[in-house]
Amino acid sequence: MEASYIIIVLVLLGAMAATVPVFLCLFFTSVIGFLLFTDLPLLVLIQSLFRSMDKFALVVVLFFILCGNIMTSGSIVNKLIRFANVVVGWLPGGLAMAGILACGLFGAISGSTVATVVAIGGFMIPALIDNKYNMRFSVGVMTTAPNLGVIIPPSIAMILYSMVSAVSLEGLFLTGFVPGILIMAGMCAYSYVWAVRNPGFIRAPKPTWKEAWNAFREGFWSLMLPVIIFGGIFSGAFTANEAAVVACVYALIVELFIHRDMKFSTVKKVMVNSAVTSATLLIIVAGATCFGRYLTMEAIPSKISEAVVSSISQPWIFLLTINVLLLIIGMFMDIISATLILGPIFLPMLDSYGINAVHFGCLMTVNLAIGYCTPPLGVSLYITGALVNKDLLYVSRAVMPWLAIQIGVLLLMTYMPDAVLWLPRLMGWNVD
């Protein structure tokens, strides 16, 4: 390894260890790399920064952020939770299952894990505790279930992966349903078994048909949001970019004129909060793009690819290595930066092992999503810990059985690519 590579890695890790914001870590490391190890002017870096903002695919991300903020400011989230509770709340462990189902439904709209942790976890953890569920169980399930927010489409990470890999975004979206549903099923099954073995919690009575109908009627407009998003995309009525705008307009109309739980005075606050969140994301994209530009100039992705291919001969070993690497990286780096930086590094290696780029995009998304709640640095651990006033060690122990389920699904889809790709193939999307 050349000395310049070691210096760059040390600068990047040192900045992160000093708790410098991620975008600044990436940007300053890029500047140092350009100044010390290339003959190119810094103007090239500045051009890369501005070009990284001039991508139409980012429009999807920004509008889905706005859509998520509209929902959390109104009552769509509460209605989704109530509907989920009516569907499964009467079963043993049903309230936990309702939280898992609600995370899946919310993830099908927001595309963000952090938003799902705050919106669903902040409501469900106190509800579980009030119904006599064990504290550790409650914390564990509602720290890990929000990972569905970035696995089930529309996923912000998948949008960015499609941007750097040029694979079909619609086809990539379809791959996310399989691991998402498997994770939901596995976590619900564990909740049922745990509840049977640990009685004492308050179990909701089985709803009558009238109660079920009322919950469905109240939640109808909320449930129609993912139907409109995916129905529009996969029927060809509008593109994924247009779907994000349609979702925002629909959510705003529902909250203002149907549910009437959002006031016109609140709209400005929601818009400003969404703009701040979007600006934060765009700054990270800019920093990651600058760092990626430096890596490309130094031909580092191709050198890494050659080194990996020469030392690993079997595809299954390569995939296992990548899984472990991404789980570790997911603890240190947010999913946006990781996707933008690592995607171009890993993509050149895939052909050598005969790995499908769409399948790999789904693997990468699930890996980095799990990293959100992987000890000791997963960001969801700290958010949940703050919500319940528990330390990192307590939350880390609480998530272990749930992480085992998600990692089990990850390994299953890693070595059974057809289990992931059959749905986009069935729907007629070219993912080969």
N, C-alpha and C positions, 0 to 999 in steps of 0.2 A: 504493500500500500504506500502510495506517495505521501510525502510529508504534508503537502497541501491539503490532502483529504483529511488527514488526522487533525490538522489545525481547524478546518471548517467544522468538523464534527464536534471538536472540543468547544469551539465558540458557540455553536448552536446549543449543545447540552449545558454549557456553563450559563448561558443567558436564561435557559428554561429553569435551571436550578436556582437562579437568582430571582425567580418569579417575575421576570420581564414578560409582558404580554406576548402571546404567541406570534401575532403578526409582526411585532417589532423584532422578535428573535429571528424570524425568517428574513425580514427585510435587511436588518443590519448584517446578518451573516452573508446575505447576497452581496451587499455593498463591499464588505471586506474581501469576499472572494473575487469580485470584479477588480478591485483596486490592487490586490496583491498578486493574483495568480492569472490574470488575463491582460491582454493588451487592448481590450475594447474600452471605448469611452463609457462613462456612466449614463450617457444619453440613451444607450441601448436598453439599460435597465429601466429607465424612466418610461421609454416607449412600451416596454413589456408591461409595466404597471398599468398604463392607461388602456392598452389593448385588452388586458385581462378584464376590464370593466365593460368593454364593448362586445359583449356576448349575449345574444338574444336568449340563450338558454337560462340565463340568470333571472329573466323576468318571471319564470315559473316559480323559482325559489322565493322571490320577493312577495309574490301575490299569495303563495301558500302561507307565508309568515303572517300576512295581513289577515287571511282567512282564519287562522288559528287564534289570533288575538281577538277577532270579532266574536268567535265562539266562546272564548273564556270570559269575555266581558258581558255576554248575554246569558241565556239559560239553556243553550243547546247542550252543553256538557252535562248539566243536571238532568236533562230529559233523557239523554243517552244512558246515563247511569241508572235512572229509574226503570227504563225499559229493560236494560240488562238484568236488573235485580228481579223484575217480574218473570223473566225467562228462566233464570237459574237460581234465584235467591232462596227458593224453598228447599233446595237440595242440601244434603250435608256439605258444609263448606260453601254454601251457595253465595254468600255475600262476597267471599274472596273470588269465586268464579265470576260474579257480576263485575268486580273490579277489573279482572283480566279481560273479560269481554268488552268492557267500556274502553280499556286501553286500545284494544284492537280497532274498535269503531272510531275512536278519536284519532288513532294513527292513520286511519284511512282518509282523514281529512287534513290533518295538520302537517304530517311528514317530519315531525321533530320529536326526539326522545325527551329533551329537557322540558319542552312545553307540556308533554304528556305527564311527566313526573309532577310538575307543579299543579296542573289542572286536575288530574285524576287522583294522584297520590295525596295531595293536600286535602282532598275531600274524603277519600276512602279510608285512609289510615285511622283517623278519629272514629269513623263509623264502625270499622272493624273492632276497635278497642271497646267502644261503647256497647257492642253486642257480645262482649266477653270472649273475643278471640285473643289468643296469646299475642303479646306485644311483639315477640321476635318473629312469629309467623306473619303478622300483619306488616311489619317493616320489610321482611324479606320479599313477600309477594308484590308489594307495591313499589319496591325499588327496582325489581327486575322486569315486571310486566310492561312498564313503559318503554322498554326496548322495542316493543312492537310498533311504536310510533315511527321508527325509522326503517323497520323491516317491511311492514305492510305498506304498499304504495298508497298515495304518492310519497316517495321518499326523497328527501333533499340530497342524501348521499348518492342515490341512484341517478338523479338528474345530473349531478356533477361528474359521476363516472361516465355517463353517456356523453357528456361534453368532451371529456379528455380521450375517450376511446372510440367515439363515432359509432357505437353500436346503437341498435334501435331502442329508443327510450320506452316505447310502448311494450316491446318484447321483454325488456328488462323489468318493467313494472310487473308484468305477469309472473315472472319468476319469484317475486316476493311473496305471493299469496301462499305458496306451498310451505315454506319454512314458517311463515307467520301463523298459519292454521295449525301446523304441527306443534309449534311452541304453545299456542293457546290450549290445544287438546292435552298436551303433556302436563302443563301447569294446572289445568282444571282437574285432571285425574289425580295429581298429587294432592290438591286441595281436598278432594273427596276422601281419599285414603286417610289423610291427616285428620279430617273431621270425624271420621268413623272411629279412629283410634283415640281421639282426644275430645270426648263429649264435654258438655258444660257451657258451650256458647249458645247464644240466643238464635234459634232457627225460625225464619219467617214462615208463616203458614202458606200452604199452597194457594195461589191466587185463584179466584173464581174467573169464569170466562168474562164477566163484566169488568173485573179489575184489569185483566189482561188486555181487554179491548180498550179500556180507558188509557192505559199506559201506552199502547200502540198509537192511539189517536193523538195523545199529547206529544208523543215523540215522532210522529209521522214526518213532519217537515224536517226534523233533524236527521232522521234515517234516510231521507231522500237525497241528502247532500252527497254521500259517497256513491249513491246510485246514479246521480246526475254526472258526477265526475267520471266514473268508470264507464257508464253507459255511453256518455258522449265521446270519450276517447276511443273505445273499442268498437263503437258503431260507425266511427268515421264522421260523426256530426261536427266535431271540432278536434283540434290538436291538443297535445298535453299543455302547451303554452296557453292556448285559449281556455282550457279547462280551469286553470288557476284563476283566471279573471272571472269566468262564469261562477266559480265557487264563491269568490269574494262577493260578487253582486247578489247572488242567491242568499248567502248567509246574512248579508246586511239587510236585505228586504225582509227575511224571516224574522230577524231580531227586532227590527224597527216597526214593522206593520202587522206581523202575525202573532209572534210571542209578545211583542211590545215590552220586552224586558231591557231594551237599550234605548236610552234617550238620545235625541239629536245632539245634546250637549256632550255626550260621551264619545261621539264619533270622532271629534277632533283629538281627544286624548288617545283613542285607539290608533288613529292614523299616525300621531307623533311617536307613540311607543313602537309601532311597526317600522317607522322610518329609522328610529334609533337602532332597532334590532337588525334591520336590513343593512344599515351602514356598517355595523359591527361585522356582519358576515362579509360584506364586500371588501372591507379592509383586510380580513383574513385571506380572502381569495387573492387580493392583490399581493400580499406578502408571500403566499404560497406560490403564486405564479412567478414572482421574481426569483425565488429560490429555485424553482423548477427551471427557469431560464438559465441560471448559472450552471445547474447540473447538466443541462443539455449542451451548453457551450463547452464544458469540460468532457463531454461524451461519457459521463459517469454511468448513466443507465445502461449503455451498451457494454461497458467494462464490467459492471456488476452482472449483467446477463451472461457474459462469456464466462465469468468466474463461477457462477452458480451452475450453469449447464455443464461445465467441465468437471465439477465436483459431485453433482447429483445426477444420477443416470435414470432413476425410476420416477415416473410421474407421481406415484402415491407418496414417496418420500418428499418430493418437492411440495406437494399440497400440504402435507403434515407440517413441514417446516414453515411454510407461509402462514398456516393457521396459528401456530405458536407465536410467530413474529407479530402478526397483526393483533392478536389478543394482548400482547405486551405493549405494542405501540398505541392501541386504543386507550390504555391507561394514562398515557402521557400527552397524547395529542388529540385535539378535537377531530371529529369525523370529516369535517370539511377540509382541513389542512391535510390530513392523512390521505384522503382520496385524491386530492389534486397533486400531491407530491409523489405518493407511492404508485398511483395508477400508471403514469408514464414509465416508471422504473420496472414494474412487473409485466406490463403488457408485451414488451419484446420477447420475454421468455416463454410465453404461452405456446407459441407455434412449435417450439422445440420439444414440448412435452405433449402436444396434441390436445391442449386444454381449450375448451370453448370460452371465448371472451365474455359472452353473456353470462354463462355459468360462473365464471370467475368474478364478475361484477356482483352477482348475488352473494357469493361467498365472502367477498371483501366487505360488503355492507353488513352482513350478519356478524362477521368477526368484530368489526369496529363498533357495532351496536352493543355487543356483549361487553366490549371494553369499557363502556360507560359505567358498568357496575362491577368491574373486576377489581378486587383489592390489590394494592392499597391506594390507588390514585384515581379510580373511576369517579367521574364527576357526580353521577347519580347518588353515590354513597354519601357524599358531603351534603347534597341537597336534602336527601331524606333525613340524614342525621340532624340537620338544622331544623327540619319540620317537627321532629319528635324529641329534640334535645338529647340525643344519644351520641356517644363517641364513635369513632371510626371502627374500633375493634368490635363493638356490639353489632353495628350494621353489617360489617364484613362477615361475621359468623351467621347472621340472619339470612344472607343471600346465597350461602353455599349450596343448599339443595336445589334451589331454583336455577342457579348457574349450571349445575350438573345437567339439568334437563335441557337447557338451551345449548350447551356444548354438545350434548348427545345428538340433538337435531342437526347441529352444525356438521358433526362428523358423518352423519347419515347422508346429508346432501353433498358433502365433499366427495364421497366415493360412489355416489349414485347420481350422476349428473342428469340422467334421464328423468329422475323424480322431480327435478326442478324445471327441465326444459320441455316437458310434455305439454304443459298448458299453453305456452306461447306457440308451439308447433300446432296444437289443436286449433288455436284461434287464427292460424294462418300467417303468423309473423315469422320472418326469416331470422333465425337465431343460430344458424350453422355457418 
